[in-house]
Amino acid sequence: MANTKILAPLAGQLIPLGEVEDPIFSKKVMGEGFGLKPTGRKIVAPIDGEVMALQGHAFGLHHPDGLEVLTHIGIETVSLNGKPFSWTIKIGDHVHAGDVVGTVDLAQIEAANLSTTTIVVITNTADKLDKLEISGYKIVAAGEQAAEATAKPDIVQASTTSNTNKPASKKSGNQYASLATDIIAGVGGAKNVDKVIHCITRLRFYLKDHNAADDRAIEGLSGVAGVNYADSLGQYQVVIGPAVTDVYDEVVDQLGEGVVDEAATDDAIAESIGNKKPKNPFVHAFQAIIGTITGAMMPIIGLLAAGGMLNGFLSLVSNKESFSAIYFIDPASSTFTILQSMAMAPFYFLPILVGFSAAQQLKSDPFVVAAIGAFLVKPEFINLTNAHVVNNQIVQPGKIAGTLFGVSLNSNFFGLPINIPSYAYSIFPIIFAAWLARPVGQWLKKQLPLVLRSIFQPLLTLFVVGSVVLIIVGPAITLASQGISTIVNWLLHLNYPLSGLIIGGLYQALVIFGLHWMVVPLIANEIAQTGHSTLNAIVNFTMIAQGAGALAVWAKTKIPSLKGLAGAGFLSAMAGITEPAMYGINLKYGRVFWMANIGGAVGGLIGGLFNLNMYGFTGSLIGFPSFAVPKGQVGDANNMLIFWIASAATIVVSFAMVYFFGFKDSDVDGVKSIEKKNVFKDAAGK
């Protein structure tokens, strides 16, 4: 007989399985095991094995000796949609007992009035387990032995679920299809089913009348381990075990996709557990949108950081005047062009990358949304904002239909005058497209005949969503940017130190929504007319501040993966690319972003007090040559010194504010970067 040590997945107090609040577990319907009243946040693997299941609040491991061990953290925590959890594993991974697999914020679970009790059970107890010995009901550390399991010799797989006291199925053909049919009949038929979701072990039905369900009939089905009605959630739960996803798929196939509207289901869950949205609609809007943006950006942060550092390296080795000792790439050479294209391609084509990522999160077609992103950065489309030919005559931007609220209408679409801003490097328009593509695509799927769906659903989604972005979102951002540009220009002429303080503290908030693009022409105009820019000098410190914020997280965190990401974000920001720091770290842990902005405000204020000027575009620390007064230019001989003093102050203040007030490792537990429901509806507070 093989013995397997089972470790405590979290620190806490071991308790008998019979004391667990959930009757499905306490009655050992799911199998033998133990309970745990957790006190820690670190989650470790209780056994060696392959990850065979993972869903927000629970994970299952398959041990080489055949035992299948489920770790279920909290009671009914499926209703939290994974928010208190952060996982470092995925299905198919192989882990060793004691390996850290994730973290949990127990305070979030308690705040939702749910139990944090954690359950560890062997789901194939009857088939595989000979005996289970608990190491005493004591206080344990995460990774300390809690039990020892002895597997049966000469095991023959007899069942796909933990309910092995029932006779083997007599059904032929597709067992799951037959089981699904019987379950649907048992819950009162298709007409009684409102919605259905599943967790790692259970089908969770929202029934029109739960009294119409036949508990005994369902419990008598081979393949069903038990039933439970969760009154607080309004759910009728059918316990399946490891085969739950297979049964769920068959239930959905028979009931139709109308029962799996995730947004409606999430809303129902939130309502049933009493989740409240923030009372302040502006706070809620900001949280919802930022959550969506950071969630969409996270998969590509590493790529952006790599591009930023490559671009910074290229700036060093191609600047003969400032870095002659390491100069070896001519900025006029093809080598420079190729390397710069490698570095900047992820940023230029950001709408494509973010569109694909956001679509995966928001459950729209990622390829259609990526195509919309490609349309927004296609050279012929971008060139519409430049001089172009209409009826064999050169037409300048803004000449087609004049202006609207001061915004040039530089093109037309089916005769409708529109403004086309630059979408390269932008994020918000394509995330809006990813959100809109889902309901449009779903509606078309229901309306189009099956024979036409594969072609016309993506075609019409591309046309409709792309047109809405083109006609509404782009011009709206341009209009808002134009207003912000006017305010910024007014501030600059009003009082330079005051403008340095305000712009230095708030400029990066504009970057989040792409509203900074109308500020860039102000900088270009300043440099064209005077040879220098006071505004760019202020903006420069906002970049340094975000990098310093990431550096503070790097210095403070003890989480290796976060330390690596923060370090890369800092280096990239100092090389002039702030996206990895902003979207990978600072915005994700909101206080980091705002605390870092305090440093940007200080840097801007110092620059304003000493009338700092910038003589080029390249910013952040690597852009320091832009603060050297060129020959023939009038400027303060101490301009470079002022830059370094203001930069040092920015770094010190941003670092200190984030380190002491902006971040702690426990913040990681509570972050869920994206809501899977209607984020724009949420942002509107509806």
C-alpha positions as CSV (number, residue, x, y, z in Angstrom):
1,M,0.0,0.0,0.0
2,A,1.3,3.5,-0.9
3,N,1.2,6.2,1.7
4,T,0.8,9.9,0.7
5,K,1.4,12.8,3.0
6,I,-1.3,15.5,2.6
7,L,-0.1,19.0,3.7
8,A,-2.1,21.9,5.0
9,P,-2.8,24.2,2.0
10,L,-2.9,27.2,4.4
11,A,-1.9,28.1,7.9
12,G,-4.7,27.6,10.4
13,Q,-6.6,25.3,12.7
14,L,-7.5,21.8,11.5
15,I,-11.0,20.7,12.2
16,P,-13.0,17.5,11.5
17,L,-14.8,17.4,8.2
18,G,-18.1,16.9,10.0
19,E,-17.7,20.5,11.5
20,V,-17.6,22.1,8.0
21,E,-20.6,24.3,7.4
22,D,-21.4,22.9,4.0
23,P,-23.5,19.7,4.2
24,I,-22.1,18.3,0.9
25,F,-18.6,18.3,2.5
26,S,-19.6,17.6,6.1
27,K,-21.6,14.5,5.2
28,K,-18.6,13.3,3.2
29,V,-20.6,13.3,-0.1
30,M,-17.5,14.5,-1.8
31,G,-15.2,12.1,0.0
32,E,-13.0,11.8,3.1
33,G,-10.9,14.7,4.2
34,F,-10.5,17.5,6.7
35,G,-11.4,21.1,7.3
36,L,-9.2,24.1,8.1
37,K,-10.0,27.4,9.7
38,P,-7.3,29.5,7.8
39,T,-5.3,32.4,9.2
40,G,-2.6,32.8,6.4
41,R,-2.8,34.1,2.9
42,K,-0.2,31.8,1.2
43,I,-1.7,28.7,-0.6
44,V,0.5,25.6,-1.1
45,A,-0.1,22.3,-2.9
46,P,-1.2,19.6,-0.4
47,I,0.3,16.8,-2.5
48,D,2.5,16.2,-5.5
49,G,0.6,15.9,-8.7
50,E,-0.9,17.4,-11.9
51,V,-3.4,20.3,-11.7
52,M,-6.5,18.8,-13.1
53,A,-9.0,21.5,-12.1
54,L,-8.7,25.2,-11.2
55,Q,-11.6,27.6,-10.7
56,G,-11.1,30.9,-8.8
57,H,-11.8,29.5,-5.3
58,A,-10.6,25.8,-5.6
59,F,-8.1,23.6,-7.3
60,G,-7.7,19.8,-7.8
61,L,-4.6,17.7,-8.0
62,H,-4.1,14.2,-9.4
63,H,-1.4,12.3,-7.5
64,P,0.7,9.6,-9.3
65,D,-0.8,6.9,-7.0
66,G,-4.3,7.8,-8.4
67,L,-5.6,9.9,-5.5
68,E,-7.5,13.1,-6.5
69,V,-7.3,15.8,-3.9
70,L,-9.6,18.9,-4.0
71,T,-8.8,22.0,-2.1
72,H,-11.8,24.2,-1.7
73,I,-11.1,27.6,0.0
74,G,-14.1,29.1,1.7
75,I,-17.8,28.2,1.6
76,E,-19.8,29.5,-1.4
77,T,-16.7,31.6,-2.4
78,V,-17.5,30.7,-6.1
79,S,-19.9,33.7,-5.8
80,L,-16.9,36.1,-5.5
81,N,-15.8,35.3,-9.0
82,G,-12.2,34.7,-8.0
83,K,-11.6,38.3,-6.6
84,P,-9.9,37.3,-3.3
85,F,-7.6,34.8,-5.1
86,S,-4.4,35.1,-7.1
87,W,-3.1,31.9,-8.7
88,T,0.4,31.0,-10.1
89,I,-0.7,27.6,-11.6
90,K,-2.8,26.5,-14.5
91,I,-4.5,23.3,-15.5
92,G,-1.9,20.8,-16.7
93,D,0.9,22.1,-14.5
94,H,2.8,19.6,-12.3
95,V,3.5,20.7,-8.8
96,H,5.3,19.4,-5.7
97,A,3.8,19.2,-2.2
98,G,4.5,22.5,-0.5
99,D,4.9,24.5,-3.7
100,V,3.2,27.9,-3.4
101,V,0.3,27.9,-5.9
102,G,-1.4,31.2,-5.0
103,T,-2.6,33.6,-2.4
104,V,-6.0,34.5,-0.9
105,D,-7.3,37.6,0.9
106,L,-9.4,36.2,3.7
107,A,-10.6,39.7,4.7
108,Q,-12.4,39.9,1.4
109,I,-14.2,36.6,2.0
110,E,-15.3,37.7,5.4
111,A,-16.4,41.1,4.1
112,A,-18.8,39.3,1.8
113,N,-20.3,37.5,4.9
114,L,-18.9,34.2,3.8
115,S,-17.0,31.5,5.7
116,T,-13.3,31.2,5.1
117,T,-13.4,27.5,6.1
118,T,-11.1,25.5,3.8
119,I,-11.8,21.9,2.8
120,V,-9.4,19.3,1.6
121,V,-11.1,16.1,0.3
122,I,-10.2,13.1,-1.7
123,T,-12.9,13.1,-4.3
124,N,-12.3,9.5,-5.5
125,T,-12.4,8.2,-1.9
126,A,-14.4,5.0,-2.6
127,D,-12.4,4.0,-5.6
128,K,-8.9,4.9,-4.5
129,L,-8.6,5.4,-0.7
130,D,-8.0,2.7,1.8
131,K,-7.7,4.9,4.8
132,L,-7.0,8.5,5.9
133,E,-5.3,9.4,9.1
134,I,-5.5,13.0,10.4
135,S,-2.4,14.3,12.2
136,G,-4.5,15.6,15.1
137,Y,-6.8,18.7,15.0
138,K,-4.2,21.3,15.8
139,I,-2.8,24.6,14.5
140,V,-0.6,24.0,11.5
141,A,1.6,26.1,9.2
142,A,1.1,26.2,5.5
143,G,2.9,23.1,4.1
144,E,2.9,21.2,7.5
145,Q,1.6,17.6,7.3
146,A,-2.1,17.5,8.1
147,A,-3.0,13.9,7.1
148,E,-1.7,10.7,5.6
149,A,-3.6,8.8,2.9
150,T,-3.2,5.1,2.1
151,A,-4.3,4.2,-1.5
152,K,-6.0,0.9,-2.3
153,P,-3.9,-1.7,-4.0
154,D,-4.8,-3.0,-7.5
155,I,-7.2,-0.2,-8.2
156,V,-9.8,-0.4,-10.9
157,Q,-11.3,2.9,-12.0
158,A,-15.0,2.4,-11.3
159,S,-16.5,5.9,-11.5
160,T,-16.0,9.4,-12.7
161,T,-17.3,10.9,-9.5
162,S,-16.9,10.5,-5.7
163,N,-20.4,9.0,-5.4
164,T,-19.4,5.3,-5.7
165,N,-22.0,3.8,-3.4
166,K,-24.4,3.8,-6.3
167,P,-24.5,1.2,-9.0
168,A,-22.6,1.8,-12.2
169,S,-24.5,3.5,-14.9
170,K,-26.7,1.4,-17.2
171,K,-26.8,4.1,-19.8
172,S,-25.1,3.5,-23.1
173,G,-23.6,5.9,-25.6
174,N,-22.8,9.4,-24.2
175,Q,-23.1,9.0,-20.5
176,Y,-22.9,12.7,-19.8
177,A,-25.6,13.5,-22.3
178,S,-27.9,11.0,-20.7
179,L,-27.0,12.3,-17.2
180,A,-27.6,15.9,-18.3
181,T,-31.1,14.9,-19.7
182,D,-32.0,13.3,-16.4
183,I,-30.7,16.2,-14.3
184,I,-32.7,18.7,-16.4
185,A,-35.8,16.6,-15.9
186,G,-35.1,16.4,-12.2
187,V,-34.8,20.2,-11.7
188,G,-38.3,20.6,-13.2
189,G,-37.5,20.6,-16.9
190,A,-36.0,23.2,-19.2
191,K,-38.9,25.6,-18.6
192,N,-37.9,25.8,-14.9
193,V,-34.2,26.7,-15.6
194,D,-33.4,30.4,-15.6
195,K,-29.6,30.2,-15.6
196,V,-26.9,27.6,-14.9
197,I,-23.3,28.0,-14.0
198,H,-20.8,25.6,-12.4
199,C,-17.9,25.6,-10.0
200,I,-15.2,23.0,-9.6
201,T,-17.6,20.3,-8.4
202,R,-21.2,21.4,-8.7
203,L,-23.8,22.5,-11.3
204,R,-25.5,25.6,-9.9
205,F,-29.0,26.2,-11.2
206,Y,-31.0,29.4,-10.9
207,L,-34.6,27.9,-11.0
208,K,-37.8,29.7,-11.4
209,D,-39.2,27.4,-8.7
210,H,-36.8,25.4,-6.7
211,N,-39.6,23.5,-5.1
212,A,-40.3,21.9,-8.5
213,A,-37.0,20.0,-8.3
214,D,-37.1,16.4,-7.3
215,D,-34.2,15.9,-4.9
216,R,-34.6,12.2,-4.5
217,A,-34.7,11.6,-8.3
218,I,-31.6,13.6,-8.9
219,E,-29.7,12.0,-5.9
220,G,-30.5,8.6,-7.3
221,L,-28.8,9.3,-10.6
222,S,-25.5,7.5,-11.2
223,G,-22.9,10.3,-11.5
224,V,-24.6,12.6,-9.0
225,A,-23.1,12.8,-5.5
226,G,-25.9,14.9,-3.9
227,V,-28.0,18.0,-4.0
228,N,-28.1,21.1,-2.0
229,Y,-30.2,24.3,-2.0
230,A,-28.2,27.4,-1.1
231,D,-30.9,29.8,0.0
232,S,-28.5,32.8,0.4
233,L,-27.5,32.5,-3.3
234,G,-30.8,31.3,-4.7
235,Q,-29.0,28.3,-6.2
236,Y,-30.1,24.7,-6.6
237,Q,-26.8,22.8,-6.5
238,V,-26.2,19.4,-8.1
239,V,-22.9,17.9,-6.9
240,I,-21.1,16.1,-9.7
241,G,-17.4,16.0,-8.8
242,P,-14.5,16.0,-11.3
243,A,-16.7,15.4,-14.3
244,V,-18.7,18.6,-13.6
245,T,-17.5,20.5,-16.7
246,D,-18.4,17.6,-19.0
247,V,-21.9,17.4,-17.5
248,Y,-22.2,21.2,-17.6
249,D,-21.4,21.3,-21.3
250,E,-24.1,18.7,-22.0
251,V,-26.6,20.6,-20.0
252,V,-25.9,23.8,-21.9
253,D,-26.1,22.0,-25.2
254,Q,-29.5,20.7,-24.3
255,L,-30.9,23.9,-22.8
256,G,-29.3,26.3,-25.3
257,E,-26.9,29.2,-24.7
258,G,-29.6,31.5,-23.3
259,V,-29.0,29.9,-19.9
260,V,-25.3,30.9,-19.7
261,D,-25.5,34.7,-20.1
262,E,-22.5,35.4,-17.9
263,A,-23.3,39.0,-17.3
264,A,-26.8,38.2,-16.1
265,T,-25.5,35.4,-14.0
266,D,-22.8,37.5,-12.4
267,D,-25.4,40.2,-11.6
268,A,-27.7,37.6,-10.0
269,I,-24.8,36.3,-7.9
270,A,-23.8,39.8,-6.8
271,E,-27.4,40.7,-5.9
272,S,-28.0,37.5,-4.0
273,I,-25.0,37.8,-1.8
274,G,-25.6,41.5,-1.2
275,N,-22.6,42.9,-3.0
276,K,-22.8,46.7,-3.1
277,K,-21.2,48.9,-5.7
278,P,-19.3,51.9,-4.4
279,K,-21.7,54.7,-3.4
280,N,-19.7,57.2,-5.4
281,P,-20.4,56.6,-9.1
282,F,-17.3,58.4,-10.1
283,V,-15.2,56.1,-7.9
284,H,-17.0,53.1,-9.3
285,A,-16.5,54.2,-12.9
286,F,-12.8,54.8,-12.4
287,Q,-12.3,51.4,-10.6
288,A,-14.3,49.6,-13.3
289,I,-12.4,51.1,-16.2
290,I,-9.0,50.9,-14.7
291,G,-9.7,47.3,-13.8
292,T,-10.5,46.6,-17.4
293,I,-7.5,48.4,-18.8
294,T,-5.0,46.7,-16.4
295,G,-6.6,43.3,-17.1
296,A,-6.2,43.8,-20.8
297,M,-2.7,45.1,-20.5
298,M,-1.2,42.4,-18.1
299,P,-0.6,39.7,-20.7
300,I,1.6,42.0,-22.8
301,I,3.4,44.0,-20.0
302,G,6.6,41.8,-20.4
303,L,6.7,42.6,-24.1
304,L,6.3,46.3,-23.5
305,A,9.0,46.3,-20.9
306,A,11.3,44.5,-23.2
307,G,10.6,47.0,-26.0
308,G,11.1,49.9,-23.6
309,M,14.5,48.7,-22.5
310,L,15.6,47.9,-26.0
311,N,14.6,51.4,-27.0
312,G,16.5,52.9,-24.1
313,F,19.7,50.9,-24.9
314,L,19.4,52.0,-28.5
315,S,19.2,55.7,-27.4
316,L,22.4,55.3,-25.4
317,V,24.5,53.6,-28.2
318,S,23.3,55.9,-31.0
319,N,23.8,59.3,-29.3
320,K,27.4,60.3,-30.3
321,E,27.3,63.8,-28.6
322,S,26.3,62.6,-25.2
323,F,27.5,59.0,-25.0
324,S,30.5,59.0,-27.3
325,A,32.3,56.3,-25.3
326,I,29.6,53.7,-26.1
327,Y,28.5,55.1,-29.5
328,F,28.5,52.4,-32.2
329,I,25.1,52.6,-34.0
330,D,24.5,55.4,-36.5
331,P,21.0,56.8,-36.1
332,A,20.9,57.1,-39.9
333,S,21.7,53.4,-40.5
334,S,19.4,50.6,-41.4
335,T,20.5,48.8,-38.2
336,F,19.1,51.6,-36.1
337,T,15.8,51.6,-38.0
338,I,15.5,47.8,-37.7
339,L,16.2,47.8,-33.9
340,Q,14.0,50.8,-33.3
341,S,11.2,49.1,-35.2
342,M,11.6,45.9,-33.1
343,A,11.5,48.0,-29.9
344,M,8.5,50.2,-30.8
345,A,6.4,47.8,-32.8
346,P,4.5,46.6,-29.6
347,F,3.6,50.2,-28.8
348,Y,2.6,51.3,-32.3
349,F,0.4,48.2,-32.7
350,L,-0.9,48.4,-29.2
351,P,-4.5,48.5,-30.3
352,I,-4.1,45.1,-31.9
353,L,-2.4,43.5,-28.9
354,V,-4.7,45.1,-26.3
355,G,-7.7,44.4,-28.4
356,F,-7.0,40.6,-28.6
357,S,-6.3,40.5,-24.8
358,A,-9.3,42.6,-23.9
359,A,-11.6,40.5,-26.1
360,Q,-10.4,37.3,-24.3
361,Q,-11.3,38.9,-20.9
362,L,-14.6,40.4,-22.0
363,K,-15.7,37.2,-23.9
364,S,-15.9,38.8,-27.4
365,D,-14.2,37.4,-30.5
366,P,-10.5,38.2,-30.0
367,F,-9.7,37.9,-33.7
368,V,-12.5,40.3,-34.7
369,V,-11.4,42.8,-32.1
370,A,-7.7,42.4,-33.2
371,A,-8.8,43.1,-36.7
372,I,-10.6,46.3,-35.6
373,G,-7.3,47.3,-33.9
374,A,-5.4,46.6,-37.1
375,F,-7.9,48.8,-39.0
376,L,-7.3,51.7,-36.5
377,V,-3.5,51.6,-37.2
378,K,-3.6,50.7,-40.9
379,P,-1.3,53.2,-42.8
380,E,-4.0,54.2,-45.4
381,F,-6.4,54.9,-42.6
382,I,-3.9,57.0,-40.6
383,N,-2.9,58.9,-43.7
384,L,-6.5,60.3,-43.8
385,T,-5.4,62.7,-41.2
386,N,-2.6,64.0,-43.5
387,A,-2.9,65.6,-46.8
388,H,-4.7,63.3,-49.2
389,V,-6.3,63.2,-52.7
390,V,-10.0,63.7,-53.3
391,N,-11.3,64.0,-56.9
392,N,-7.7,64.4,-58.2
393,Q,-7.1,67.4,-55.8
394,I,-5.0,67.5,-52.7
395,V,-7.1,68.1,-49.6
396,Q,-5.6,69.2,-46.3
397,P,-6.8,67.9,-42.9
398,G,-9.8,69.9,-41.7
399,K,-10.7,71.2,-45.2
400,I,-13.5,68.7,-45.9
401,A,-16.2,69.9,-43.5
402,G,-14.7,72.6,-41.2
403,T,-14.8,72.2,-37.5
404,L,-17.1,71.1,-34.7
405,F,-16.6,72.7,-31.2
406,G,-13.1,73.6,-32.4
407,V,-12.2,70.1,-33.5
408,S,-11.2,69.7,-37.2
409,L,-13.4,67.3,-39.1
410,N,-10.6,65.9,-41.2
411,S,-12.4,63.2,-43.1
412,N,-15.9,61.8,-43.9
413,F,-17.6,58.4,-43.7
414,F,-20.5,57.8,-46.1
415,G,-20.7,61.6,-46.3
416,L,-20.7,62.0,-42.5
417,P,-18.0,64.5,-41.5
418,I,-15.8,63.0,-38.8
419,N,-12.5,63.5,-37.0
420,I,-9.9,60.8,-37.1
421,P,-7.3,61.1,-34.3
422,S,-4.2,59.0,-34.1
423,Y,-5.0,55.5,-32.7
424,A,-1.4,54.3,-32.6
425,Y,-0.3,53.7,-28.9
426,S,-3.9,54.1,-27.8
427,I,-5.8,51.8,-25.4
428,F,-9.2,53.0,-24.5
429,P,-10.9,53.0,-27.9
430,I,-10.0,49.3,-28.6
431,I,-11.1,48.3,-25.1
432,F,-14.5,49.9,-25.8
433,A,-14.5,48.0,-29.1
434,A,-13.8,44.7,-27.2
435,W,-16.8,45.4,-24.9
436,L,-19.2,46.3,-27.7
437,A,-18.1,43.4,-29.9
438,R,-19.6,40.9,-27.5
439,P,-23.3,42.0,-27.5
440,V,-23.1,42.7,-31.2
441,G,-21.6,39.3,-32.0
442,Q,-24.1,37.5,-29.8
443,W,-27.0,39.3,-31.4
444,L,-25.8,38.4,-34.9
445,K,-25.2,34.8,-33.9
446,K,-28.9,34.5,-32.9
447,Q,-30.2,36.3,-36.0
448,L,-28.0,34.8,-38.7
449,P,-28.7,31.4,-40.3
450,L,-26.1,28.8,-39.4
451,V,-24.9,28.6,-43.0
452,L,-24.1,32.3,-43.1
453,R,-22.8,32.7,-39.6
454,S,-19.1,31.9,-40.0
455,I,-18.6,34.7,-42.6
456,F,-21.2,37.3,-41.9
457,Q,-21.0,37.3,-38.1
458,P,-17.3,38.5,-38.0
459,L,-17.9,40.7,-41.1
460,L,-20.8,42.6,-39.6
461,T,-19.3,42.8,-36.1
462,L,-16.2,44.3,-37.7
463,F,-18.2,46.8,-39.6
464,V,-20.6,47.8,-36.9
465,V,-18.1,48.1,-34.0
466,G,-15.4,49.7,-36.2
467,S,-17.9,52.3,-37.4
468,V,-19.1,53.1,-33.8
469,V,-15.5,53.6,-32.7
470,L,-14.8,55.7,-35.8
471,I,-17.9,57.9,-35.5
472,I,-18.3,58.2,-31.7
473,V,-15.4,57.1,-29.6
474,G,-12.5,58.7,-31.6
475,P,-14.1,62.1,-32.0
476,A,-15.2,62.1,-28.3
477,I,-11.7,61.5,-27.1
478,T,-10.4,64.2,-29.5
479,L,-13.0,66.6,-28.2
480,A,-12.1,65.9,-24.6
481,S,-8.4,66.2,-25.4
482,Q,-9.0,69.5,-27.1
483,G,-10.6,70.9,-24.0
484,I,-7.8,69.6,-21.8
485,S,-5.3,71.1,-24.2
486,T,-7.0,74.5,-23.8
487,I,-6.8,74.2,-20.0
488,V,-3.2,73.1,-20.0
489,N,-2.2,76.0,-22.3
490,W,-4.1,78.4,-20.1
491,L,-2.3,77.1,-17.0
492,L,1.1,77.5,-18.7
493,H,0.5,81.1,-19.4
494,L,-1.1,81.8,-16.0
495,N,1.7,80.6,-13.7
496,Y,4.6,78.2,-14.5
497,P,5.2,76.9,-11.0
498,L,1.4,76.3,-10.4
499,S,1.1,74.6,-13.8
500,G,4.1,72.5,-13.0
501,L,2.5,71.3,-9.7
502,I,-0.9,70.6,-11.3
503,I,0.2,69.1,-14.6
504,G,3.0,67.1,-12.9
505,G,0.5,65.5,-10.5
506,L,-2.3,64.8,-13.0
507,Y,-0.8,64.3,-16.5
508,Q,-0.5,60.6,-16.3
509,A,-4.2,60.3,-15.5
510,L,-4.8,61.7,-19.0
511,V,-2.5,59.1,-20.5
512,I,-4.8,56.3,-19.1
513,F,-7.7,57.4,-21.4
514,G,-5.6,58.6,-24.3
515,L,-6.6,62.2,-23.6
516,H,-3.0,63.5,-23.7
517,W,-2.7,63.4,-27.4
518,M,-3.8,67.0,-27.9
519,V,-1.1,68.1,-25.4
520,V,1.6,66.7,-27.7
521,P,0.9,69.3,-30.4
522,L,1.4,72.0,-27.8
523,I,4.9,70.6,-27.0
524,A,5.7,70.4,-30.7
525,N,4.5,74.0,-31.3
526,E,6.6,75.2,-28.4
527,I,9.7,73.6,-29.7
528,A,9.0,74.7,-33.3
529,Q,8.5,78.4,-32.3
530,T,11.1,78.8,-29.5
531,G,13.4,75.8,-29.7
532,H,12.4,74.6,-26.2
533,S,9.4,73.5,-24.2
534,T,8.5,74.2,-20.6
535,L,5.5,71.8,-20.9
536,N,7.6,68.9,-22.0
537,A,9.9,69.5,-19.0
538,I,7.0,69.1,-16.7
539,V,5.7,66.0,-18.5
540,N,9.1,64.5,-18.2
541,F,8.9,64.3,-14.4
542,T,5.6,62.5,-14.5
543,M,7.4,59.6,-16.4
544,I,10.2,59.5,-13.8
545,A,7.6,59.5,-11.0
546,Q,5.8,56.4,-12.3
547,G,9.2,54.6,-12.7
548,A,10.1,55.5,-9.1
549,G,6.7,54.2,-7.9
550,A,7.5,50.8,-9.5
551,L,11.0,50.9,-7.9
552,A,9.4,51.3,-4.5
553,V,7.2,48.2,-5.1
554,W,10.3,46.3,-6.2
555,A,12.1,47.3,-3.0
556,K,9.2,46.5,-0.7
557,T,7.6,43.3,-2.1
558,K,8.7,39.8,-1.1
559,I,6.7,38.2,-4.0
560,P,9.3,37.1,-6.6
561,S,7.1,37.5,-9.6
562,L,6.0,41.0,-8.6
563,K,9.5,42.0,-7.9
564,G,10.6,41.0,-11.4
565,L,7.7,42.8,-13.0
566,A,8.3,46.0,-10.9
567,G,12.0,46.0,-11.7
568,A,11.4,45.7,-15.4
569,G,8.8,48.5,-15.2
570,F,11.2,50.8,-13.4
571,L,14.0,50.2,-16.0
572,S,11.5,50.7,-18.9
573,A,10.2,53.9,-17.4
574,M,13.6,55.4,-16.9
575,A,14.2,54.5,-20.6
576,G,11.2,56.6,-21.5
577,I,8.5,53.9,-21.7
578,T,6.1,54.1,-18.7
579,E,3.4,51.6,-19.9
580,P,4.9,48.5,-18.1
581,A,5.2,50.4,-14.8
582,M,1.8,52.0,-15.1
583,Y,-0.3,49.1,-16.3
584,G,1.6,46.3,-14.8
585,I,2.1,47.7,-11.3
586,N,1.0,51.2,-10.5
587,L,-2.6,51.3,-11.8
588,K,-3.2,47.7,-10.7
589,Y,-2.5,48.7,-7.1
590,G,-4.2,52.0,-7.3
591,R,-2.5,53.8,-4.4
592,V,0.8,53.3,-6.1
593,F,-0.3,55.3,-9.1
594,W,-1.6,58.3,-7.0
595,M,1.3,58.3,-4.5
596,A,3.8,58.3,-7.4
597,N,2.0,61.2,-8.9
598,I,2.8,63.3,-5.8
599,G,6.5,62.9,-6.8
600,G,5.6,64.1,-10.3
601,A,3.9,67.2,-8.8
602,V,7.0,68.0,-6.8
603,G,9.2,67.6,-9.8
604,G,6.9,69.8,-11.9
605,L,6.8,72.4,-9.1
606,I,10.6,72.6,-8.9
607,G,10.9,72.8,-12.7
608,G,8.4,75.7,-12.7
609,L,10.0,77.6,-9.9
610,F,13.4,77.6,-11.7
611,N,11.9,78.1,-15.2
612,L,13.2,74.7,-16.5
613,N,13.3,74.2,-20.2
614,M,13.6,71.1,-22.4
615,Y,15.2,71.2,-25.8
616,G,14.0,67.9,-27.3
617,F,11.3,65.3,-27.1
618,T,13.0,62.3,-25.5
619,G,12.0,62.2,-21.9
620,S,12.6,60.5,-18.5
621,L,16.1,60.0,-17.2
622,I,17.5,58.7,-20.4
623,G,16.4,62.0,-22.0
624,F,18.7,64.1,-19.9
625,P,20.6,65.4,-23.0
626,S,17.4,67.2,-23.9
627,F,18.0,69.5,-21.0
628,A,21.4,70.7,-22.2
629,V,21.1,74.2,-23.8
630,P,22.1,73.8,-27.5
631,K,24.5,76.2,-29.1
632,G,22.8,79.3,-30.3
633,Q,19.9,78.9,-27.8
634,V,19.3,81.3,-25.0
635,G,18.9,79.4,-21.7
636,D,19.9,79.1,-18.1
637,A,23.4,77.7,-17.7
638,N,22.1,75.7,-14.8
639,N,19.3,74.2,-16.7
640,M,20.9,70.7,-16.6
641,L,21.6,71.0,-12.9
642,I,18.0,72.0,-12.2
643,F,16.8,68.9,-14.2
644,W,18.9,66.6,-12.0
645,I,17.8,68.3,-8.8
646,A,14.1,68.1,-9.8
647,S,14.6,64.4,-11.0
648,A,16.2,63.5,-7.7
649,A,13.3,65.1,-5.7
650,T,10.8,63.3,-7.9
651,I,12.4,59.9,-7.4
652,V,12.8,60.4,-3.6
653,V,9.2,61.7,-3.0
654,S,7.6,59.1,-5.3
655,F,9.6,56.3,-3.8
656,A,8.9,57.3,-0.2
657,M,5.2,57.9,-0.7
658,V,4.7,54.5,-2.4
659,Y,7.0,52.6,0.0
660,F,5.4,54.0,3.2
661,F,1.8,54.7,2.1
662,G,1.1,53.3,-1.4
663,F,1.8,49.5,-1.3
664,K,1.9,46.4,0.9
665,D,2.1,42.8,-0.2
666,S,-1.4,42.1,1.0
667,D,-2.7,44.4,-1.7
668,V,-1.8,41.7,-4.2
669,D,-4.4,39.3,-2.7
670,G,-7.3,41.6,-3.3
671,V,-6.6,42.6,-6.9
672,K,-8.7,41.2,-9.7
673,S,-7.6,43.1,-12.7
674,I,-10.8,42.7,-14.7
675,E,-14.4,42.2,-14.1
676,K,-16.0,39.6,-16.5
677,K,-19.2,41.5,-16.6
678,N,-20.4,44.6,-18.4
679,V,-17.6,46.9,-17.3
680,F,-19.0,49.9,-19.2
681,K,-22.4,49.4,-17.7
682,D,-20.8,49.1,-14.3
683,A,-18.8,52.3,-14.9
684,A,-22.0,54.1,-15.6
685,G,-23.3,52.9,-12.3
686,K,-26.4,51.4,-13.9
